[in-house]
Amino acid sequence: MNIIETPDMWVLRMARRLTIPQVKHAAAECAPVIDRVIEAAGLLVAWPWTFIAEGLPKDGKTPFDWQMCRPVVEPEG
């Protein structure tokens, strides 16, 4: 596994506790919600999507903590 250090960033985030097979459905569910909030708030997207998995198991049955983040430009004020 590679540990990658990322710069500080502002993100909109949704989190779930799920299994590996559920990731695809969760991403499809969360992405439009985050995009609507970004648009409604007048924010600008800064980077590609970032995904965080904590306690990622080696099987498809064990739940783990998953986060989907959309980096945005830091709002003024």
BELKASUL-V972876 format. One record per backbone hydrogen bond with DSSP energy under -1.0 kcal/mol. CO is the residue of the C=O (numbers start at 1). NH is the residue of the N-H. Records with the same first field share a line. If there is no record, write none. Layout:
CO->NH + NH
This chain:
10->72
12->70
14->68
16->66
18->64
19->22
20->23
22->26
23->27
24->28
25->29
26->30
27->31
30->34
31->35
32->36
33->37
34->38
35->39
36->40
37->41
38->43
44->73
50->69
52->67
54->65
64->18
65->54
66->16
67->52
68->14
69->50
70->12
71->46
